[in-house]
Amino acid sequence: MNYLEETFKSKLKEYRSFETQMNIDWGGIKRLNKCVDVKLQIKFSKAEMVFKNALGESSAKNKIQMIEMMYRAWDTLTKHAIENGYTKLSVDEKCYQYDKNKVAIVCDSDLQLSNLKAKYKNDKDTVVFSMEELFRFVHPDYLKIKEDFKGTLNTDITFKKITYV
């Protein structure tokens, strides 16, 4: 393996770590797309597409240039989000996607909920919850089933889908 290939692999690993951190900080690309205009969303998507195509087909030098392009694309995206009045998530806040393109931001307790609502009031199509609030939605039978499986069979089960009738 030559020097450029080794450099590319190292830079790609660094970029993937950066990408993961951006998803933690901002709640993922779905949320960030809601924080910027459509024109910028399209530009970022095109950059991602060019980047992914380059990873499979181009030289190591070109791949490194595409990684650098993606850093610039993320920087532009986050700067515009900040300019539009949006902020990174705090460490005690998590972002979840549901119904394909909707976003929920969740904090731990009801005491944090008023601050969360004030902080994210401008986020388009975003709902906020506390974990305590979400637990109030869980039917007691579901909790009992999980407790029974854990206690009796020492098995932790995960509900994949619940159908209401």
Z-matrix of the N, CA and C atoms (Angstrom, degrees):
N
C 1 1.456
C 2 1.527 1 108.22
N 3 1.307 2 115.59 1 133.66
C 4 1.468 3 118.84 2 -177.70
C 5 1.529 4 111.28 3 -86.52
N 6 1.328 5 113.83 4 173.32
C 7 1.458 6 121.35 5 -175.84
C 8 1.531 7 112.27 6 -59.68
N 9 1.344 8 118.16 7 -43.50
C 10 1.463 9 121.37 8 -178.68
C 11 1.527 10 111.57 9 -63.43
N 12 1.326 11 116.53 10 -39.71
C 13 1.468 12 119.95 11 178.43
C 14 1.532 13 110.99 12 -64.32
N 15 1.326 14 116.16 13 -42.65
C 16 1.468 15 120.17 14 178.06
C 17 1.523 16 110.76 15 -63.76
N 18 1.328 17 115.89 16 -42.50
C 19 1.466 18 120.77 17 178.28
C 20 1.520 19 110.43 18 -62.26
N 21 1.327 20 116.25 19 -43.35
C 22 1.466 21 120.55 20 178.40
C 23 1.521 22 110.79 21 -59.63
N 24 1.314 23 117.67 22 -48.54
C 25 1.469 24 120.61 23 -178.88
C 26 1.520 25 111.51 24 -59.99
N 27 1.321 26 115.84 25 -40.50
C 28 1.460 27 120.62 26 178.50
C 29 1.537 28 110.54 27 -65.10
N 30 1.331 29 116.45 28 -46.13
C 31 1.468 30 120.62 29 -179.52
C 32 1.525 31 111.91 30 -66.63
N 33 1.324 32 117.21 31 -35.55
C 34 1.465 33 120.43 32 177.66
C 35 1.525 34 110.34 33 -66.08
N 36 1.321 35 116.76 34 -40.60
C 37 1.465 36 120.77 35 177.66
C 38 1.535 37 110.18 36 -62.47
N 39 1.341 38 116.12 37 -44.35
C 40 1.468 39 120.30 38 177.23
C 41 1.527 40 110.98 39 -61.91
N 42 1.331 41 116.43 40 -41.69
C 43 1.464 42 120.39 41 -179.65
C 44 1.528 43 110.90 42 -64.44
N 45 1.312 44 117.43 43 -42.57
C 46 1.475 45 120.25 44 179.46
C 47 1.531 46 110.41 45 -62.62
N 48 1.323 47 117.54 46 -36.86
C 49 1.472 48 120.32 47 175.60
C 50 1.526 49 110.27 48 -65.71
N 51 1.323 50 116.21 49 -42.23
C 52 1.457 51 121.49 50 177.33
C 53 1.525 52 110.49 51 -61.20
N 54 1.328 53 116.84 52 -44.62
C 55 1.466 54 122.41 53 179.99
C 56 1.532 55 110.92 54 -61.14
N 57 1.320 56 116.04 55 -41.61
C 58 1.469 57 121.00 56 177.18
C 59 1.523 58 110.26 57 -63.02
N 60 1.325 59 116.76 58 -43.03
C 61 1.466 60 120.37 59 179.37
C 62 1.521 61 111.22 60 -64.98
N 63 1.332 62 117.39 61 -37.98
C 64 1.467 63 120.79 62 177.21
C 65 1.532 64 110.17 63 -62.51
N 66 1.323 65 116.77 64 -39.56
C 67 1.459 66 120.03 65 178.10
C 68 1.516 67 111.75 66 -66.18
N 69 1.320 68 117.09 67 -36.20
C 70 1.465 69 121.08 68 176.58
C 71 1.532 70 109.74 69 -69.12
N 72 1.325 71 116.05 70 -47.04
C 73 1.471 72 120.87 71 -176.14
C 74 1.527 73 112.91 72 -66.46
N 75 1.321 74 116.30 73 -39.58
C 76 1.464 75 120.15 74 -172.50
C 77 1.532 76 113.71 75 -109.89
N 78 1.314 77 118.59 76 -6.71
C 79 1.458 78 120.40 77 179.14
C 80 1.516 79 113.57 78 85.96
N 81 1.310 80 117.56 79 14.91
C 82 1.461 81 121.14 80 176.86
C 83 1.517 82 113.28 81 98.34
N 84 1.310 83 114.11 82 168.06
C 85 1.459 84 120.90 83 -176.61
C 86 1.525 85 111.61 84 -67.58
N 87 1.328 86 118.00 85 -29.28
C 88 1.477 87 119.99 86 178.76
C 89 1.523 88 110.45 87 -61.01
N 90 1.309 89 116.78 88 -44.55
C 91 1.468 90 119.43 89 178.89
C 92 1.518 91 110.75 90 -68.35
N 93 1.318 92 116.84 91 -45.24
C 94 1.459 93 119.61 92 -179.54
C 95 1.528 94 111.76 93 -59.48
N 96 1.325 95 116.97 94 -38.30
C 97 1.465 96 119.91 95 178.04
C 98 1.524 97 111.61 96 -61.26
N 99 1.308 98 117.17 97 -30.41
C 100 1.462 99 121.09 98 178.82
C 101 1.534 100 111.55 99 -76.95
N 102 1.311 101 116.52 100 -13.80
C 103 1.461 102 121.57 101 -177.66
C 104 1.527 103 113.24 102 -94.06
N 105 1.323 104 117.37 103 -7.82
C 106 1.467 105 121.07 104 -177.16
C 107 1.526 106 109.86 105 -128.68
N 108 1.329 107 115.98 106 170.04
C 109 1.463 108 119.10 107 -179.61
C 110 1.530 109 111.70 108 -76.88
N 111 1.311 110 115.35 109 163.62
C 112 1.463 111 122.36 110 -175.43
C 113 1.530 112 111.30 111 -61.50
N 114 1.310 113 116.91 112 -37.58
C 115 1.465 114 121.40 113 -179.21
C 116 1.536 115 110.47 114 -59.05
N 117 1.322 116 116.66 115 -44.21
C 118 1.464 117 120.41 116 179.31
C 119 1.529 118 110.87 117 -70.13
N 120 1.325 119 117.23 118 -37.20
C 121 1.468 120 120.69 119 175.72
C 122 1.523 121 110.41 120 -56.77
N 123 1.322 122 116.07 121 -44.85
C 124 1.465 123 121.24 122 -178.85
C 125 1.531 124 110.38 123 -65.30
N 126 1.332 125 116.80 124 -43.62
C 127 1.463 126 120.35 125 178.63
C 128 1.527 127 111.05 126 -60.05
N 129 1.332 128 116.21 127 -43.87
C 130 1.459 129 119.92 128 -179.84
C 131 1.530 130 110.27 129 -64.82
N 132 1.320 131 117.38 130 -42.77
C 133 1.469 132 121.24 131 178.98
C 134 1.524 133 111.40 132 -61.63
N 135 1.328 134 116.64 133 -40.31
C 136 1.471 135 120.48 134 177.09
C 137 1.524 136 110.62 135 -64.17
N 138 1.331 137 116.37 136 -41.72
C 139 1.467 138 120.19 137 178.54
C 140 1.528 139 110.09 138 -61.44
N 141 1.330 140 116.64 139 -43.21
C 142 1.468 141 120.32 140 177.79
C 143 1.522 142 111.59 141 -61.80
N 144 1.320 143 116.58 142 -40.81
C 145 1.453 144 121.13 143 -179.98
C 146 1.534 145 110.53 144 -64.50
N 147 1.323 146 117.29 145 -44.92
C 148 1.464 147 121.71 146 178.00
C 149 1.530 148 109.75 147 -62.23
N 150 1.319 149 116.10 148 -41.87
C 151 1.468 150 121.71 149 178.87
C 152 1.527 151 110.98 150 -60.72
N 153 1.321 152 116.86 151 -49.12
C 154 1.468 153 120.59 152 -178.98
C 155 1.525 154 111.66 153 -63.79
N 156 1.316 155 117.07 154 -39.84
C 157 1.467 156 120.13 155 177.31
C 158 1.523 157 111.31 156 -64.28
N 159 1.327 158 116.59 157 -40.08
C 160 1.461 159 121.28 158 -179.79
C 161 1.522 160 111.50 159 -65.23
N 162 1.318 161 117.54 160 -34.28
C 163 1.464 162 120.27 161 -179.22
C 164 1.519 163 111.97 162 -61.54
N 165 1.324 164 116.38 163 -31.32
C 166 1.452 165 119.25 164 -177.37
C 167 1.512 166 115.00 165 -92.33
N 168 1.317 167 117.61 166 -19.20
C 169 1.457 168 118.28 167 -167.88
C 170 1.516 169 116.82 168 -125.96
N 171 1.308 170 119.70 169 -20.63
C 172 1.461 171 119.33 170 -167.61
C 173 1.524 172 113.00 171 -102.49
N 174 1.323 173 114.27 172 178.71
C 175 1.464 174 121.33 173 179.16
C 176 1.528 175 110.01 174 -73.36
N 177 1.315 176 115.20 175 164.45
C 178 1.467 177 120.28 176 179.85
C 179 1.526 178 110.65 177 -60.88
N 180 1.312 179 117.40 178 -38.96
C 181 1.464 180 121.08 179 179.92
C 182 1.527 181 110.44 180 -62.07
N 183 1.332 182 117.16 181 -44.17
C 184 1.461 183 121.29 182 179.29
C 185 1.536 184 110.90 183 -66.57
N 186 1.317 185 116.90 184 -38.15
C 187 1.463 186 120.97 185 178.41
C 188 1.529 187 110.66 186 -62.29
N 189 1.328 188 116.12 187 -40.90
C 190 1.471 189 120.64 188 178.15
C 191 1.529 190 109.86 189 -63.47
N 192 1.322 191 116.78 190 -41.30
C 193 1.467 192 120.70 191 177.54
C 194 1.530 193 111.14 192 -63.29
N 195 1.325 194 117.14 193 -36.61
C 196 1.466 195 121.24 194 178.94
C 197 1.527 196 110.98 195 -68.65
N 198 1.316 197 116.99 196 -35.66
C 199 1.474 198 120.31 197 175.63
C 200 1.525 199 109.39 198 -63.33
N 201 1.327 200 116.51 199 -44.93
C 202 1.463 201 120.43 200 178.00
C 203 1.529 202 111.04 201 -61.86
N 204 1.342 203 116.95 202 -37.51
C 205 1.459 204 121.28 203 176.97
C 206 1.537 205 110.36 204 -61.96
N 207 1.331 206 116.91 205 -40.23
C 208 1.470 207 120.34 206 -178.81
C 209 1.528 208 111.22 207 -67.96
N 210 1.324 209 117.51 208 -35.89
C 211 1.467 210 119.29 209 174.18
C 212 1.529 211 110.18 210 -59.21
N 213 1.329 212 116.37 211 -44.06
C 214 1.469 213 120.32 212 178.88
C 215 1.533 214 110.87 213 -64.92
N 216 1.331 215 116.24 214 -38.67
C 217 1.472 216 120.18 215 179.96
C 218 1.534 217 110.70 216 -63.99
N 219 1.336 218 116.81 217 -45.31
C 220 1.470 219 120.39 218 177.66
C 221 1.531 220 110.11 219 -62.34
N 222 1.329 221 116.56 220 -41.71
C 223 1.460 222 120.82 221 -179.43
C 224 1.528 223 110.58 222 -60.78
N 225 1.323 224 116.51 223 -44.95
C 226 1.465 225 120.84 224 179.03
C 227 1.530 226 110.56 225 -63.36
N 228 1.315 227 115.99 226 -43.59
C 229 1.463 228 120.92 227 -179.09
C 230 1.530 229 110.93 228 -60.73
N 231 1.325 230 116.74 229 -48.14
C 232 1.465 231 119.26 230 -177.73
C 233 1.533 232 111.67 231 -70.36
N 234 1.322 233 117.94 232 -36.00
C 235 1.468 234 120.02 233 177.24
C 236 1.528 235 110.70 234 -61.87
N 237 1.331 236 116.69 235 -42.83
C 238 1.466 237 119.80 236 179.17
C 239 1.528 238 110.93 237 -66.94
N 240 1.320 239 117.21 238 -37.74
C 241 1.466 240 120.17 239 177.06
C 242 1.527 241 110.30 240 -61.23
N 243 1.317 242 116.61 241 -44.46
C 244 1.465 243 121.05 242 178.91
C 245 1.527 244 110.43 243 -64.74
N 246 1.330 245 116.74 244 -42.88
C 247 1.467 246 120.64 245 177.60
C 248 1.524 247 111.80 246 -61.08
N 249 1.324 248 116.45 247 -30.78
C 250 1.460 249 121.29 248 179.16
C 251 1.528 250 112.56 249 -84.15
N 252 1.334 251 117.47 250 4.04
C 253 1.460 252 121.53 251 174.39
C 254 1.513 253 115.17 252 94.45
N 255 1.315 254 118.52 253 12.42
C 256 1.462 255 121.82 254 -179.67
C 257 1.518 256 109.62 255 -97.53
N 258 1.334 257 115.24 256 157.99
C 259 1.456 258 120.48 257 -178.11
C 260 1.519 259 110.78 258 -131.75
N 261 1.335 260 113.83 259 164.27
C 262 1.463 261 119.96 260 173.79
C 263 1.525 262 108.81 261 -66.60
N 264 1.313 263 115.80 262 160.50
C 265 1.457 264 120.80 263 173.63
C 266 1.529 265 109.36 264 -75.12
N 267 1.313 266 116.56 265 147.96
C 268 1.461 267 121.09 266 172.89
C 269 1.518 268 108.54 267 -78.36
N 270 1.318 269 116.02 268 166.35
C 271 1.464 270 119.52 269 -178.63
C 272 1.528 271 112.81 270 -64.43
N 273 1.318 272 118.15 271 -25.19
C 274 1.466 273 120.38 272 -179.90
C 275 1.527 274 112.45 273 -96.00
N 276 1.312 275 117.06 274 16.88
C 277 1.466 276 122.37 275 177.70
C 278 1.526 277 109.02 276 -121.05
N 279 1.305 278 115.75 277 140.94
C 280 1.465 279 121.56 278 177.97
C 281 1.517 280 108.56 279 -126.37
N 282 1.312 281 115.21 280 150.89
C 283 1.459 282 121.43 281 -178.58
C 284 1.525 283 108.51 282 -117.01
N 285 1.335 284 116.99 283 133.02
C 286 1.459 285 122.37 284 -179.50
C 287 1.516 286 109.68 285 -129.61
N 288 1.311 287 115.16 286 143.21
C 289 1.461 288 121.12 287 176.56
C 290 1.524 289 108.64 288 -97.51
N 291 1.333 290 116.13 289 140.49
C 292 1.462 291 120.89 290 174.27
C 293 1.519 292 108.51 291 -145.65
N 294 1.311 293 117.20 292 161.86
C 295 1.475 294 122.62 293 -178.58
C 296 1.523 295 112.38 294 46.23
N 297 1.303 296 117.19 295 48.54
C 298 1.470 297 126.15 296 176.03
C 299 1.520 298 115.17 297 67.59
N 300 1.336 299 119.92 298 -55.21
C 301 1.460 300 117.95 299 -175.70
C 302 1.519 301 113.77 300 -134.88
N 303 1.317 302 116.72 301 23.38
C 304 1.461 303 120.29 302 175.41
C 305 1.518 304 108.86 303 -103.63
N 306 1.325 305 115.22 304 155.35
C 307 1.454 306 120.47 305 -174.51
C 308 1.528 307 109.76 306 -127.99
N 309 1.323 308 115.31 307 137.82
C 310 1.460 309 121.81 308 173.32
C 311 1.523 310 108.20 309 -120.91
N 312 1.323 311 116.13 310 133.90
C 313 1.455 312 121.31 311 174.83
C 314 1.521 313 106.85 312 -109.45
N 315 1.333 314 115.41 313 129.64
C 316 1.458 315 121.32 314 -171.72
C 317 1.523 316 110.09 315 -123.70
N 318 1.339 317 114.54 316 132.83
C 319 1.466 318 120.82 317 173.80
C 320 1.524 319 107.96 318 -110.53
N 321 1.305 320 117.53 319 177.19
C 322 1.457 321 120.95 320 -175.60
C 323 1.528 322 114.31 321 -77.80
N 324 1.329 323 117.25 322 -49.59
C 325 1.463 324 118.50 323 -171.50
C 326 1.526 325 112.16 324 -124.74
N 327 1.324 326 114.88 325 162.16
C 328 1.461 327 121.18 326 177.51
C 329 1.532 328 111.52 327 -61.19
N 330 1.335 329 116.63 328 -29.52
C 331 1.467 330 120.68 329 -179.81
C 332 1.529 331 112.03 330 -62.62
N 333 1.326 332 117.35 331 -27.14
C 334 1.465 333 122.10 332 -179.69
C 335 1.528 334 112.63 333 -87.07
N 336 1.316 335 116.67 334 -11.07
C 337 1.463 336 121.57 335 -170.52
C 338 1.528 337 113.44 336 -64.01
N 339 1.318 338 118.49 337 -41.04
C 340 1.470 339 119.52 338 -178.93
C 341 1.530 340 110.95 339 -64.42
N 342 1.343 341 116.97 340 -39.91
C 343 1.461 342 119.96 341 176.50
C 344 1.525 343 111.43 342 -65.15
N 345 1.325 344 115.31 343 -39.01
C 346 1.470 345 120.69 344 179.77
C 347 1.526 346 110.79 345 -64.17
N 348 1.319 347 115.96 346 -43.41
C 349 1.473 348 120.15 347 179.36
C 350 1.525 349 110.77 348 -63.49
N 351 1.320 350 116.95 349 -41.50
C 352 1.465 351 120.21 350 179.50
C 353 1.525 352 111.12 351 -67.27
N 354 1.300 353 116.03 352 -41.02
C 355 1.463 354 121.13 353 -177.16
C 356 1.529 355 112.27 354 -67.10
N 357 1.339 356 117.52 355 -38.37
C 358 1.466 357 121.15 356 -174.00
C 359 1.526 358 113.54 357 -110.84
N 360 1.315 359 116.84 358 23.79
C 361 1.464 360 119.89 359 -178.39
C 362 1.524 361 112.79 360 -63.94
N 363 1.326 362 117.90 361 -25.43
C 364 1.464 363 121.17 362 -178.97
C 365 1.527 364 113.62 363 -88.90
N 366 1.325 365 117.76 364 -10.03
C 367 1.465 366 120.03 365 -179.77
C 368 1.524 367 109.78 366 -66.98
N 369 1.329 368 116.19 367 119.35
C 370 1.460 369 121.34 368 -178.98
C 371 1.528 370 110.11 369 -67.38
N 372 1.302 371 116.58 370 139.56
C 373 1.471 372 123.10 371 175.10
C 374 1.528 373 112.95 372 52.32
N 375 1.318 374 116.76 373 33.37
C 376 1.451 375 120.95 374 -179.70
C 377 1.524 376 109.04 375 -116.33
N 378 1.327 377 115.42 376 131.89
C 379 1.458 378 119.99 377 174.94
C 380 1.524 379 108.11 378 -111.49
N 381 1.320 380 115.92 379 152.77
C 382 1.459 381 120.06 380 179.62
C 383 1.528 382 109.40 381 -119.23
N 384 1.319 383 114.65 382 144.34
C 385 1.459 384 122.66 383 179.48
C 386 1.519 385 108.49 384 -140.48
N 387 1.306 386 115.32 385 159.03
C 388 1.464 387 120.45 386 164.75
C 389 1.525 388 106.13 387 -105.76
N 390 1.320 389 117.01 388 156.34
C 391 1.471 390 120.08 389 176.80
C 392 1.524 391 109.91 390 -61.16
N 393 1.334 392 116.27 391 -36.80
C 394 1.463 393 119.35 392 178.26
C 395 1.522 394 110.53 393 -60.55
N 396 1.326 395 116.39 394 -42.52
C 397 1.457 396 121.12 395 178.97
C 398 1.534 397 110.66 396 -63.34
N 399 1.307 398 116.94 397 -43.14
C 400 1.470 399 120.74 398 179.69
C 401 1.531 400 111.36 399 -64.17
N 402 1.331 401 116.54 400 -37.97
C 403 1.463 402 119.43 401 178.28
C 404 1.528 403 111.85 402 -64.60
N 405 1.325 404 116.89 403 -29.05
C 406 1.469 405 119.08 404 177.19
C 407 1.529 406 111.10 405 -67.60
N 408 1.335 407 117.44 406 -22.49
C 409 1.465 408 121.57 407 177.22
C 410 1.528 409 112.94 408 -79.76
N 411 1.314 410 117.08 409 -21.62
C 412 1.460 411 120.78 410 -176.41
C 413 1.523 412 108.88 411 -72.87
N 414 1.315 413 115.01 412 126.14
C 415 1.463 414 120.30 413 179.90
C 416 1.534 415 109.31 414 -65.47
N 417 1.327 416 117.87 415 136.99
C 418 1.468 417 120.84 416 -178.90
C 419 1.532 418 113.51 417 -56.22
N 420 1.336 419 116.80 418 -30.71
C 421 1.470 420 119.32 419 178.75
C 422 1.528 421 111.56 420 -63.12
N 423 1.335 422 117.49 421 -36.84
C 424 1.462 423 120.32 422 179.63
C 425 1.522 424 110.98 423 -66.48
N 426 1.322 425 115.68 424 -41.33
C 427 1.459 426 119.27 425 177.57
C 428 1.526 427 110.68 426 -64.80
N 429 1.318 428 116.43 427 -41.15
C 430 1.470 429 121.56 428 179.02
C 431 1.531 430 111.00 429 -62.08
N 432 1.324 431 117.11 430 -41.86
C 433 1.466 432 121.13 431 179.18
C 434 1.532 433 109.93 432 -61.84
N 435 1.323 434 116.68 433 -45.95
C 436 1.472 435 119.67 434 178.88
C 437 1.528 436 111.11 435 -61.71
N 438 1.343 437 116.14 436 -43.10
C 439 1.462 438 119.99 437 179.15
C 440 1.525 439 110.89 438 -62.86
N 441 1.339 440 116.88 439 -42.96
C 442 1.466 441 120.99 440 -179.47
C 443 1.524 442 111.95 441 -62.83
N 444 1.329 443 116.91 442 -45.42
C 445 1.460 444 120.21 443 179.49
C 446 1.522 445 110.62 444 -63.66
N 447 1.310 446 116.99 445 -41.03
C 448 1.460 447 120.97 446 -179.50
C 449 1.528 448 110.64 447 -67.22
N 450 1.331 449 115.81 448 -44.26
C 451 1.461 450 119.60 449 -177.26
C 452 1.517 451 113.91 450 -74.02
N 453 1.316 452 117.79 451 -47.57
C 454 1.461 453 122.18 452 -174.32
C 455 1.527 454 112.62 453 -79.36
N 456 1.308 455 116.53 454 -48.50
C 457 1.462 456 121.07 455 -174.26
C 458 1.529 457 113.46 456 -103.54
N 459 1.330 458 116.19 457 -0.44
C 460 1.462 459 121.36 458 -174.97
C 461 1.533 460 111.39 459 50.10
N 462 1.345 461 114.47 460 40.91
C 463 1.465 462 121.93 461 -178.91
C 464 1.522 463 108.73 462 -123.09
N 465 1.294 464 115.17 463 130.51
C 466 1.454 465 120.03 464 177.24
C 467 1.526 466 107.86 465 -96.75
N 468 1.326 467 117.31 466 118.87
C 469 1.461 468 120.56 467 -178.33
C 470 1.523 469 109.99 468 -101.61
N 471 1.330 470 114.90 469 156.17
C 472 1.459 471 121.26 470 177.89
C 473 1.514 472 108.38 471 -126.27
N 474 1.325 473 115.99 472 125.56
C 475 1.456 474 120.30 473 175.92
C 476 1.523 475 108.81 474 -78.68
N 477 1.327 476 117.10 475 122.39
C 478 1.459 477 121.44 476 178.75
C 479 1.521 478 110.89 477 -89.73
N 480 1.332 479 115.57 478 -36.55
C 481 1.458 480 120.09 479 -178.01
C 482 1.521 481 108.36 480 -156.48
N 483 1.307 482 115.25 481 141.27
C 484 1.462 483 120.44 482 176.77
C 485 1.510 484 107.70 483 -123.57
N 486 1.316 485 116.08 484 127.06
C 487 1.467 486 121.25 485 178.40
C 488 1.509 487 108.66 486 -104.85
N 489 1.318 488 115.68 487 121.95
C 490 1.456 489 121.03 488 179.78
C 491 1.520 490 109.38 489 -92.09
N 492 1.329 491 115.88 490 138.13
C 493 1.470 492 120.38 491 178.26
C 494 1.501 493 110.55 492 -120.35
